[in-house]
Amino acid sequence: MKILVLGAGVVGTTSAWFLSQLGHEVTVIDRQSVSGLETSFANAGQISASHAEPWANPGAPMTILKWLGREDAPLLFRMRADAAQWAWSLRFLLECLPGRTRRNTLQLLALGVYSRSVLKTLRVQTGIRYDHLEKGILHLHSENKSFVKAVDHAQLYSEMGCRINVVSPKQCVEIEPALADSQVPLVGGTYSPEDESGDAHAFTRNMEMYAIAHGVRYLFGRALKGFDTEADKIRGVTVQDLLGRNEILTADAYLSCLGSESPLHLRSLGIDIPVFPVKGYSVTIPIQNALAAPQVSVTHESFKIACSRLGSRLRVAGTAELTGYDTSVTPARCESLLDRAKELFPNVGGFEYAQRWAGLRPATPSNVPLIGKTRYSNLFLNTGHGTLGWTLACGSGKAIADIISGQKPEVSFGFL
């Protein structure tokens, strides 16, 4: 089939590749000049199947209330006169029920473990490089309550194929020696040795070039303007180039990987999806003292930040902010990330040269992405990955390629 993929982030790019491997003629469109310039550009860099618990969990409502009014709060709701935001927030509260949290966790865990396996295979097959490290992810805890909860989760995750080891503060330093200089007290940690880290933007760009060399077509500088429909089918899409010229593109099937923009475009088709942009921040620090920088990717559960070494850079990311489609950088939130990084790795150096970034994560209230069919017979979705876009990209890309091709995906997941 001739397939048009809408969006060239890490999710769209992996989807396009797996579709091409199943014999389809694939074209990818994006409004940017190259792939991976939006949500995929500067995320935390973690392939974190071990971090499957969604934001929406029984403890979230009280925690959010505690953080109200704090500009440095890890999760900040800036409530606005926006019906979509209020509807999303109410559904978020519903997903905090224990039964729903467990179901959503198991869904994310299954897809995350599968996706990690698919990425490993893809890396072997293509030889692609993206400053990746296969050294696992270490989750640090400074509070007994969160550590006890993590110990309980470790057994469940291990039973689902995601091996997690419970470790003492001393073992945390043995796993990541750079923590010997840390000023942060620890009560313990969990270590997932099979998780990975790497630069999602570099991966996306390199996969774009690899896919082009193997027959996938990319059209950049094309902004989606609308759909042309007939009965239950999409006949074509209208795109606009940088000079304002409109063009109609047609295909046999269409795949929407538009991230946070997805609900804005799908609304015109009468498709209402529970995806809302959640702003995340990161700082990228040039490492001046290599021995003081971590090799293992580190997440601090109390700070709600993730640190990943990407070659000669240290990426520190975190915080979540519901504020609509605003992508401006709030200085206080980036300074908070830098302060936490200095506490964890005080001798890395380069903090004054840090690059600051903010991007919009396409989040569902449950954190479970929307993958599968729509009521239009030739329109499919792969969106709503929230903070786990990089983690779930390869698995969801391969699964949606199977679905579009009429095959059963290899992973047990609640596809649309």
TORKOL-4160 file (C-alpha; in steps of 0.2 Angstrom, whole numbers, padded with zeros to 4 digits, m for minus):
416
<pt num="1" X="0000" Y="0000" Z="0000"/>
<pt num="2" X="0004" Y="0018" Z="m0002"/>
<pt num="3" X="0005" Y="0025" Z="0016"/>
<pt num="4" X="0006" Y="0043" Z="0022"/>
<pt num="5" X="0014" Y="0046" Z="0039"/>
<pt num="6" X="0009" Y="0062" Z="0047"/>
<pt num="7" X="0023" Y="0068" Z="0059"/>
<pt num="8" X="0042" Y="0065" Z="0059"/>
<pt num="9" X="0046" Y="0064" Z="0077"/>
<pt num="10" X="0053" Y="0048" Z="0085"/>
<pt num="11" X="0036" Y="0039" Z="0084"/>
<pt num="12" X="0032" Y="0044" Z="0066"/>
<pt num="13" X="0050" Y="0040" Z="0060"/>
<pt num="14" X="0050" Y="0022" Z="0068"/>
<pt num="15" X="0032" Y="0019" Z="0062"/>
<pt num="16" X="0038" Y="0024" Z="0044"/>
<pt num="17" X="0053" Y="0012" Z="0045"/>
<pt num="18" X="0043" Y="m0003" Z="0051"/>
<pt num="19" X="0029" Y="0000" Z="0038"/>
<pt num="20" X="0043" Y="0001" Z="0024"/>
<pt num="21" X="0050" Y="m0016" Z="0030"/>
<pt num="22" X="0033" Y="m0024" Z="0027"/>
<pt num="23" X="0034" Y="m0019" Z="0009"/>
<pt num="24" X="0023" Y="m0002" Z="0009"/>
<pt num="25" X="0027" Y="0013" Z="m0001"/>
<pt num="26" X="0029" Y="0026" Z="0013"/>
<pt num="27" X="0030" Y="0045" Z="0013"/>
<pt num="28" X="0032" Y="0055" Z="0029"/>
<pt num="29" X="0027" Y="0074" Z="0031"/>
<pt num="30" X="0032" Y="0086" Z="0044"/>
<pt num="31" X="0031" Y="0105" Z="0046"/>
<pt num="32" X="0049" Y="0106" Z="0052"/>
<pt num="33" X="0064" Y="0106" Z="0041"/>
<pt num="34" X="0071" Y="0089" Z="0048"/>
<pt num="35" X="0064" Y="0076" Z="0059"/>
<pt num="36" X="0064" Y="0076" Z="0078"/>
<pt num="37" X="0064" Y="0095" Z="0081"/>
<pt num="38" X="0049" Y="0095" Z="0093"/>
<pt num="39" X="0045" Y="0083" Z="0107"/>
<pt num="40" X="0059" Y="0072" Z="0102"/>
<pt num="41" X="0072" Y="0085" Z="0102"/>
<pt num="42" X="0079" Y="0086" Z="0120"/>
<pt num="43" X="0070" Y="0073" Z="0131"/>
<pt num="44" X="0078" Y="0064" Z="0146"/>
<pt num="45" X="0086" Y="0051" Z="0135"/>
<pt num="46" X="0080" Y="0036" Z="0144"/>
<pt num="47" X="0073" Y="0019" Z="0137"/>
<pt num="48" X="0064" Y="0016" Z="0154"/>
<pt num="49" X="0053" Y="0001" Z="0153"/>
<pt num="50" X="0056" Y="0000" Z="0172"/>
<pt num="51" X="0047" Y="0017" Z="0174"/>
<pt num="52" X="0030" Y="0011" Z="0170"/>
<pt num="53" X="0019" Y="0018" Z="0184"/>
<pt num="54" X="0008" Y="0032" Z="0176"/>
<pt num="55" X="0007" Y="0049" Z="0184"/>
<pt num="56" X="m0011" Y="0045" Z="0187"/>
<pt num="57" X="m0009" Y="0035" Z="0203"/>
<pt num="58" X="m0018" Y="0035" Z="0220"/>
<pt num="59" X="m0005" Y="0046" Z="0228"/>
<pt num="60" X="m0005" Y="0059" Z="0214"/>
<pt num="61" X="m0020" Y="0070" Z="0219"/>
<pt num="62" X="m0013" Y="0074" Z="0237"/>
<pt num="63" X="0004" Y="0077" Z="0230"/>
<pt num="64" X="m0002" Y="0089" Z="0217"/>
<pt num="65" X="m0012" Y="0099" Z="0230"/>
<pt num="66" X="0004" Y="0100" Z="0240"/>
<pt num="67" X="0014" Y="0107" Z="0225"/>
<pt num="68" X="0001" Y="0120" Z="0221"/>
<pt num="69" X="0008" Y="0137" Z="0220"/>
<pt num="70" X="0026" Y="0131" Z="0219"/>
<pt num="71" X="0035" Y="0136" Z="0203"/>
<pt num="72" X="0048" Y="0123" Z="0205"/>
<pt num="73" X="0035" Y="0109" Z="0208"/>
<pt num="74" X="0038" Y="0093" Z="0198"/>
<pt num="75" X="0020" Y="0093" Z="0192"/>
<pt num="76" X="0012" Y="0109" Z="0190"/>
<pt num="77" X="m0006" Y="0112" Z="0184"/>
<pt num="78" X="m0009" Y="0130" Z="0177"/>
<pt num="79" X="m0028" Y="0129" Z="0176"/>
<pt num="80" X="m0035" Y="0140" Z="0162"/>
<pt num="81" X="m0052" Y="0144" Z="0154"/>
<pt num="82" X="m0049" Y="0129" Z="0143"/>
<pt num="83" X="m0063" Y="0115" Z="0142"/>
<pt num="84" X="m0050" Y="0103" Z="0135"/>
<pt num="85" X="m0039" Y="0105" Z="0149"/>
<pt num="86" X="m0052" Y="0103" Z="0162"/>
<pt num="87" X="m0059" Y="0088" Z="0154"/>
<pt num="88" X="m0042" Y="0080" Z="0153"/>
<pt num="89" X="m0039" Y="0084" Z="0172"/>
<pt num="90" X="m0055" Y="0076" Z="0177"/>
<pt num="91" X="m0051" Y="0060" Z="0168"/>
<pt num="92" X="m0034" Y="0061" Z="0175"/>
<pt num="93" X="m0042" Y="0060" Z="0193"/>
<pt num="94" X="m0052" Y="0045" Z="0187"/>
<pt num="95" X="m0037" Y="0036" Z="0182"/>
<pt num="96" X="m0030" Y="0038" Z="0199"/>
<pt num="97" X="m0041" Y="0024" Z="0206"/>
<pt num="98" X="m0031" Y="0009" Z="0211"/>
<pt num="99" X="m0038" Y="m0003" Z="0199"/>
<pt num="100" X="m0036" Y="0009" Z="0184"/>
<pt num="101" X="m0018" Y="0013" Z="0190"/>
<pt num="102" X="m0013" Y="m0006" Z="0190"/>
<pt num="103" X="m0021" Y="m0009" Z="0173"/>
<pt num="104" X="m0012" Y="0006" Z="0165"/>
<pt num="105" X="0004" Y="0001" Z="0173"/>
<pt num="106" X="0003" Y="m0017" Z="0166"/>
<pt num="107" X="m0001" Y="m0010" Z="0149"/>
<pt num="108" X="0014" Y="0002" Z="0149"/>
<pt num="109" X="0025" Y="m0011" Z="0156"/>
<pt num="110" X="0021" Y="m0024" Z="0142"/>
<pt num="111" X="0023" Y="m0012" Z="0128"/>
<pt num="112" X="0039" Y="m0005" Z="0136"/>
<pt num="113" X="0048" Y="m0022" Z="0138"/>
<pt num="114" X="0043" Y="m0026" Z="0120"/>
<pt num="115" X="0049" Y="m0009" Z="0113"/>
<pt num="116" X="0065" Y="m0011" Z="0122"/>
<pt num="117" X="0068" Y="m0028" Z="0113"/>
<pt num="118" X="0063" Y="m0021" Z="0096"/>
<pt num="119" X="0075" Y="m0007" Z="0098"/>
<pt num="120" X="0090" Y="m0019" Z="0102"/>
<pt num="121" X="0086" Y="m0029" Z="0087"/>
<pt num="122" X="0084" Y="m0013" Z="0076"/>
<pt num="123" X="0101" Y="m0007" Z="0082"/>
<pt num="124" X="0109" Y="m0023" Z="0077"/>
<pt num="125" X="0101" Y="m0024" Z="0060"/>
<pt num="126" X="0105" Y="m0006" Z="0056"/>
<pt num="127" X="0121" Y="m0002" Z="0065"/>
<pt num="128" X="0113" Y="0015" Z="0070"/>
<pt num="129" X="0122" Y="0025" Z="0084"/>
<pt num="130" X="0115" Y="0039" Z="0095"/>
<pt num="131" X="0126" Y="0041" Z="0110"/>
<pt num="132" X="0117" Y="0026" Z="0118"/>
<pt num="133" X="0123" Y="0017" Z="0133"/>
<pt num="134" X="0117" Y="0000" Z="0139"/>
<pt num="135" X="0121" Y="0002" Z="0157"/>
<pt num="136" X="0104" Y="0002" Z="0164"/>
<pt num="137" X="0094" Y="0015" Z="0174"/>
<pt num="138" X="0096" Y="0018" Z="0193"/>
<pt num="139" X="0081" Y="0025" Z="0203"/>
<pt num="140" X="0086" Y="0034" Z="0218"/>
<pt num="141" X="0076" Y="0037" Z="0234"/>
<pt num="142" X="0078" Y="0049" Z="0248"/>
<pt num="143" X="0062" Y="0045" Z="0256"/>
<pt num="144" X="0057" Y="0029" Z="0265"/>
<pt num="145" X="0039" Y="0030" Z="0259"/>
<pt num="146" X="0043" Y="0030" Z="0240"/>
<pt num="147" X="0057" Y="0017" Z="0243"/>
<pt num="148" X="0045" Y="0005" Z="0251"/>
<pt num="149" X="0033" Y="0007" Z="0236"/>
<pt num="150" X="0047" Y="0005" Z="0224"/>
<pt num="151" X="0052" Y="m0012" Z="0232"/>
<pt num="152" X="0034" Y="m0018" Z="0230"/>
<pt num="153" X="0034" Y="m0013" Z="0212"/>
<pt num="154" X="0050" Y="m0021" Z="0208"/>
<pt num="155" X="0043" Y="m0039" Z="0211"/>
<pt num="156" X="0028" Y="m0035" Z="0200"/>
<pt num="157" X="0039" Y="m0028" Z="0186"/>
<pt num="158" X="0051" Y="m0043" Z="0187"/>
<pt num="159" X="0037" Y="m0055" Z="0185"/>
<pt num="160" X="0032" Y="m0046" Z="0169"/>
<pt num="161" X="0049" Y="m0047" Z="0162"/>
<pt num="162" X="0057" Y="m0031" Z="0167"/>
<pt num="163" X="0071" Y="m0036" Z="0179"/>
<pt num="164" X="0073" Y="m0024" Z="0194"/>
<pt num="165" X="0085" Y="m0026" Z="0208"/>
<pt num="166" X="0083" Y="m0018" Z="0225"/>
<pt num="167" X="0099" Y="m0010" Z="0231"/>
<pt num="168" X="0106" Y="m0001" Z="0246"/>
<pt num="169" X="0114" Y="0016" Z="0246"/>
<pt num="170" X="0131" Y="0009" Z="0246"/>
<pt num="171" X="0126" Y="m0002" Z="0231"/>
<pt num="172" X="0120" Y="0013" Z="0222"/>
<pt num="173" X="0137" Y="0021" Z="0223"/>
<pt num="174" X="0145" Y="0004" Z="0217"/>
<pt num="175" X="0133" Y="0004" Z="0202"/>
<pt num="176" X="0137" Y="0023" Z="0198"/>
<pt num="177" X="0153" Y="0029" Z="0206"/>
<pt num="178" X="0150" Y="0047" Z="0201"/>
<pt num="179" X="0137" Y="0047" Z="0215"/>
<pt num="180" X="0151" Y="0046" Z="0228"/>
<pt num="181" X="0152" Y="0065" Z="0227"/>
<pt num="182" X="0133" Y="0067" Z="0229"/>
<pt num="183" X="0126" Y="0079" Z="0242"/>
<pt num="184" X="0109" Y="0070" Z="0242"/>
<pt num="185" X="0105" Y="0058" Z="0256"/>
<pt num="186" X="0099" Y="0041" Z="0250"/>
<pt num="187" X="0088" Y="0027" Z="0259"/>
<pt num="188" X="0090" Y="0015" Z="0244"/>
<pt num="189" X="0087" Y="0012" Z="0226"/>
<pt num="190" X="0081" Y="0001" Z="0212"/>
<pt num="191" X="0092" Y="m0004" Z="0197"/>
<pt num="192" X="0085" Y="m0010" Z="0180"/>
<pt num="193" X="0100" Y="m0017" Z="0171"/>
<pt num="194" X="0092" Y="m0020" Z="0155"/>
<pt num="195" X="0086" Y="m0002" Z="0152"/>
<pt num="196" X="0096" Y="0010" Z="0142"/>
<pt num="197" X="0099" Y="0028" Z="0138"/>
<pt num="198" X="0103" Y="0038" Z="0122"/>
<pt num="199" X="0099" Y="0053" Z="0112"/>
<pt num="200" X="0082" Y="0052" Z="0105"/>
<pt num="201" X="0085" Y="0067" Z="0093"/>
<pt num="202" X="0101" Y="0059" Z="0086"/>
<pt num="203" X="0092" Y="0042" Z="0084"/>
<pt num="204" X="0077" Y="0050" Z="0075"/>
<pt num="205" X="0089" Y="0060" Z="0063"/>
<pt num="206" X="0099" Y="0045" Z="0059"/>
<pt num="207" X="0084" Y="0034" Z="0057"/>
<pt num="208" X="0077" Y="0047" Z="0045"/>
<pt num="209" X="0093" Y="0046" Z="0034"/>
<pt num="210" X="0094" Y="0027" Z="0035"/>
<pt num="211" X="0076" Y="0026" Z="0030"/>
<pt num="212" X="0078" Y="0038" Z="0015"/>
<pt num="213" X="0092" Y="0027" Z="0009"/>
<pt num="214" X="0081" Y="0012" Z="0009"/>
<pt num="215" X="0066" Y="0020" Z="0000"/>
<pt num="216" X="0056" Y="0030" Z="0012"/>
<pt num="217" X="0051" Y="0047" Z="0006"/>
<pt num="218" X="0051" Y="0063" Z="0018"/>
<pt num="219" X="0043" Y="0079" Z="0014"/>
<pt num="220" X="0048" Y="0093" Z="0026"/>
<pt num="221" X="0041" Y="0110" Z="0028"/>
<pt num="222" X="0023" Y="0104" Z="0025"/>
<pt num="223" X="0010" Y="0109" Z="0038"/>
<pt num="224" X="m0005" Y="0099" Z="0039"/>
<pt num="225" X="m0021" Y="0110" Z="0035"/>
<pt num="226" X="m0035" Y="0098" Z="0033"/>
<pt num="227" X="m0042" Y="0081" Z="0028"/>
<pt num="228" X="m0053" Y="0077" Z="0013"/>
<pt num="229" X="m0065" Y="0063" Z="0017"/>
<pt num="230" X="m0078" Y="0052" Z="0008"/>
<pt num="231" X="m0090" Y="0042" Z="0018"/>
<pt num="232" X="m0079" Y="0032" Z="0030"/>
<pt num="233" X="m0062" Y="0035" Z="0021"/>
<pt num="234" X="m0049" Y="0048" Z="0020"/>
<pt num="235" X="m0047" Y="0053" Z="0002"/>
<pt num="236" X="m0032" Y="0065" Z="0004"/>
<pt num="237" X="m0024" Y="0078" Z="0015"/>
<pt num="238" X="m0020" Y="0096" Z="0012"/>
<pt num="239" X="m0003" Y="0102" Z="0016"/>
<pt num="240" X="0005" Y="0120" Z="0015"/>
<pt num="241" X="0023" Y="0123" Z="0011"/>
<pt num="242" X="0034" Y="0137" Z="0018"/>
<pt num="243" X="0028" Y="0148" Z="0004"/>
<pt num="244" X="0010" Y="0146" Z="0008"/>
<pt num="245" X="0006" Y="0135" Z="m0007"/>
<pt num="246" X="m0007" Y="0121" Z="m0004"/>
<pt num="247" X="m0005" Y="0104" Z="m0010"/>
<pt num="248" X="m0016" Y="0088" Z="m0009"/>
<pt num="249" X="m0007" Y="0072" Z="m0005"/>
<pt num="250" X="m0016" Y="0055" Z="m0007"/>
<pt num="251" X="m0012" Y="0038" Z="m0001"/>
<pt num="252" X="m0021" Y="0021" Z="0003"/>
<pt num="253" X="m0019" Y="0023" Z="0022"/>
<pt num="254" X="m0014" Y="0037" Z="0033"/>
<pt num="255" X="m0006" Y="0036" Z="0050"/>
<pt num="256" X="m0007" Y="0051" Z="0062"/>
<pt num="257" X="0009" Y="0053" Z="0073"/>
<pt num="258" X="0006" Y="0071" Z="0077"/>
<pt num="259" X="0009" Y="0071" Z="0095"/>
<pt num="260" X="0001" Y="0085" Z="0105"/>
<pt num="261" X="m0006" Y="0092" Z="0089"/>
<pt num="262" X="m0016" Y="0076" Z="0086"/>
<pt num="263" X="m0032" Y="0082" Z="0094"/>
<pt num="264" X="m0032" Y="0099" Z="0085"/>
<pt num="265" X="m0032" Y="0090" Z="0068"/>
<pt num="266" X="m0043" Y="0075" Z="0072"/>
<pt num="267" X="m0057" Y="0086" Z="0079"/>
<pt num="268" X="m0061" Y="0091" Z="0061"/>
<pt num="269" X="m0065" Y="0073" Z="0058"/>
<pt num="270" X="m0076" Y="0071" Z="0073"/>
<pt num="271" X="m0063" Y="0061" Z="0082"/>
<pt num="272" X="m0061" Y="0067" Z="0100"/>
<pt num="273" X="m0045" Y="0059" Z="0108"/>
<pt num="274" X="m0040" Y="0063" Z="0126"/>
<pt num="275" X="m0023" Y="0070" Z="0122"/>
<pt num="276" X="m0017" Y="0086" Z="0130"/>
<pt num="277" X="0000" Y="0094" Z="0129"/>
<pt num="278" X="0011" Y="0093" Z="0145"/>
<pt num="279" X="0026" Y="0104" Z="0145"/>
<pt num="280" X="0042" Y="0096" Z="0150"/>
<pt num="281" X="0059" Y="0104" Z="0153"/>
<pt num="282" X="0077" Y="0099" Z="0151"/>
<pt num="283" X="0095" Y="0106" Z="0152"/>
<pt num="284" X="0110" Y="0100" Z="0143"/>
<pt num="285" X="0126" Y="0102" Z="0152"/>
<pt num="286" X="0143" Y="0101" Z="0143"/>
<pt num="287" X="0153" Y="0089" Z="0154"/>
<pt num="288" X="0170" Y="0097" Z="0159"/>
<pt num="289" X="0175" Y="0083" Z="0171"/>
<pt num="290" X="0172" Y="0066" Z="0163"/>
<pt num="291" X="0176" Y="0056" Z="0179"/>
<pt num="292" X="0163" Y="0065" Z="0189"/>
<pt num="293" X="0149" Y="0062" Z="0176"/>
<pt num="294" X="0137" Y="0047" Z="0177"/>
<pt num="295" X="0138" Y="0033" Z="0165"/>
<pt num="296" X="0122" Y="0024" Z="0171"/>
<pt num="297" X="0106" Y="0034" Z="0168"/>
<pt num="298" X="0099" Y="0040" Z="0185"/>
<pt num="299" X="0082" Y="0045" Z="0190"/>
<pt num="300" X="0079" Y="0053" Z="0207"/>
<pt num="301" X="0061" Y="0049" Z="0212"/>
<pt num="302" X="0059" Y="0063" Z="0225"/>
<pt num="303" X="0066" Y="0076" Z="0213"/>
<pt num="304" X="0057" Y="0069" Z="0199"/>
<pt num="305" X="0071" Y="0071" Z="0187"/>
<pt num="306" X="0081" Y="0060" Z="0175"/>
<pt num="307" X="0100" Y="0062" Z="0171"/>
<pt num="308" X="0107" Y="0053" Z="0156"/>
<pt num="309" X="0125" Y="0055" Z="0149"/>
<pt num="310" X="0124" Y="0058" Z="0130"/>
<pt num="311" X="0142" Y="0057" Z="0124"/>
<pt num="312" X="0151" Y="0073" Z="0131"/>
<pt num="313" X="0134" Y="0080" Z="0137"/>
<pt num="314" X="0124" Y="0077" Z="0153"/>
<pt num="315" X="0105" Y="0079" Z="0149"/>
<pt num="316" X="0094" Y="0083" Z="0165"/>
<pt num="317" X="0076" Y="0083" Z="0162"/>
<pt num="318" X="0060" Y="0083" Z="0172"/>
<pt num="319" X="0045" Y="0092" Z="0178"/>
<pt num="320" X="0027" Y="0092" Z="0170"/>
<pt num="321" X="0017" Y="0108" Z="0167"/>
<pt num="322" X="m0001" Y="0109" Z="0161"/>
<pt num="323" X="m0002" Y="0126" Z="0152"/>
<pt num="324" X="m0009" Y="0123" Z="0135"/>
<pt num="325" X="0002" Y="0124" Z="0119"/>
<pt num="326" X="0014" Y="0137" Z="0126"/>
<pt num="327" X="0032" Y="0131" Z="0123"/>
<pt num="328" X="0041" Y="0146" Z="0131"/>
<pt num="329" X="0055" Y="0142" Z="0144"/>
<pt num="330" X="0051" Y="0147" Z="0162"/>
<pt num="331" X="0068" Y="0151" Z="0169"/>
<pt num="332" X="0064" Y="0145" Z="0187"/>
<pt num="333" X="0060" Y="0127" Z="0181"/>
<pt num="334" X="0076" Y="0125" Z="0172"/>
<pt num="335" X="0086" Y="0133" Z="0187"/>
<pt num="336" X="0078" Y="0120" Z="0198"/>
<pt num="337" X="0084" Y="0106" Z="0186"/>
<pt num="338" X="0102" Y="0113" Z="0187"/>
<pt num="339" X="0101" Y="0115" Z="0206"/>
<pt num="340" X="0096" Y="0096" Z="0207"/>
<pt num="341" X="0110" Y="0091" Z="0195"/>
<pt num="342" X="0123" Y="0101" Z="0205"/>
<pt num="343" X="0117" Y="0091" Z="0221"/>
<pt num="344" X="0118" Y="0074" Z="0213"/>
<pt num="345" X="0134" Y="0077" Z="0202"/>
<pt num="346" X="0143" Y="0093" Z="0210"/>
<pt num="347" X="0159" Y="0091" Z="0201"/>
<pt num="348" X="0153" Y="0088" Z="0183"/>
<pt num="349" X="0156" Y="0106" Z="0178"/>
<pt num="350" X="0149" Y="0116" Z="0164"/>
<pt num="351" X="0133" Y="0121" Z="0173"/>
<pt num="352" X="0135" Y="0139" Z="0168"/>
<pt num="353" X="0135" Y="0134" Z="0149"/>
<pt num="354" X="0119" Y="0123" Z="0150"/>
<pt num="355" X="0106" Y="0124" Z="0136"/>
<pt num="356" X="0088" Y="0126" Z="0142"/>
<pt num="357" X="0074" Y="0118" Z="0133"/>
<pt num="358" X="0055" Y="0115" Z="0134"/>
<pt num="359" X="0044" Y="0104" Z="0124"/>
<pt num="360" X="0026" Y="0097" Z="0124"/>
<pt num="361" X="0023" Y="0079" Z="0128"/>
<pt num="362" X="0007" Y="0072" Z="0120"/>
<pt num="363" X="m0001" Y="0064" Z="0136"/>
<pt num="364" X="m0017" Y="0054" Z="0139"/>
<pt num="365" X="m0025" Y="0055" Z="0157"/>
<pt num="366" X="m0019" Y="0037" Z="0159"/>
<pt num="367" X="m0002" Y="0039" Z="0151"/>
<pt num="368" X="m0007" Y="0024" Z="0140"/>
<pt num="369" X="m0004" Y="0029" Z="0121"/>
<pt num="370" X="m0018" Y="0028" Z="0108"/>
<pt num="371" X="m0012" Y="0015" Z="0095"/>
<pt num="372" X="m0023" Y="0007" Z="0082"/>
<pt num="373" X="m0038" Y="0010" Z="0071"/>
<pt num="374" X="m0051" Y="0025" Z="0070"/>
<pt num="375" X="m0069" Y="0025" Z="0063"/>
<pt num="376" X="m0061" Y="0030" Z="0046"/>
<pt num="377" X="m0056" Y="0013" Z="0038"/>
<pt num="378" X="m0039" Y="0020" Z="0032"/>
<pt num="379" X="m0034" Y="0032" Z="0046"/>
<pt num="380" X="m0024" Y="0025" Z="0060"/>
<pt num="381" X="m0016" Y="0033" Z="0076"/>
<pt num="382" X="0000" Y="0031" Z="0085"/>
<pt num="383" X="0000" Y="0046" Z="0098"/>
<pt num="384" X="m0002" Y="0050" Z="0116"/>
<pt num="385" X="0015" Y="0043" Z="0123"/>
<pt num="386" X="0017" Y="0056" Z="0136"/>
<pt num="387" X="0034" Y="0055" Z="0144"/>
<pt num="388" X="0037" Y="0038" Z="0137"/>
<pt num="389" X="0038" Y="0042" Z="0118"/>
<pt num="390" X="0057" Y="0037" Z="0117"/>
<pt num="391" X="0054" Y="0022" Z="0127"/>
<pt num="392" X="0039" Y="0016" Z="0117"/>
<pt num="393" X="0043" Y="0022" Z="0100"/>
<pt num="394" X="0050" Y="0006" Z="0092"/>
<pt num="395" X="0037" Y="m0005" Z="0100"/>
<pt num="396" X="0022" Y="0005" Z="0095"/>
<pt num="397" X="0030" Y="0009" Z="0078"/>
<pt num="398" X="0031" Y="m0010" Z="0074"/>
<pt num="399" X="0014" Y="m0014" Z="0082"/>
<pt num="400" X="0005" Y="m0001" Z="0071"/>
<pt num="401" X="0014" Y="m0007" Z="0056"/>
<pt num="402" X="0008" Y="m0024" Z="0059"/>
<pt num="403" X="m0010" Y="m0018" Z="0062"/>
<pt num="404" X="m0010" Y="m0007" Z="0046"/>
<pt num="405" X="m0004" Y="m0023" Z="0037"/>
<pt num="406" X="m0018" Y="m0034" Z="0043"/>
<pt num="407" X="m0006" Y="m0043" Z="0055"/>
<pt num="408" X="m0008" Y="m0047" Z="0074"/>
<pt num="409" X="0005" Y="m0037" Z="0084"/>
<pt num="410" X="0017" Y="m0047" Z="0094"/>
<pt num="411" X="0013" Y="m0038" Z="0111"/>
<pt num="412" X="m0002" Y="m0039" Z="0122"/>
<pt num="413" X="m0009" Y="m0022" Z="0123"/>
<pt num="414" X="m0026" Y="m0013" Z="0122"/>
<pt num="415" X="m0025" Y="m0007" Z="0104"/>
<pt num="416" X="m0039" Y="0004" Z="0097"/>
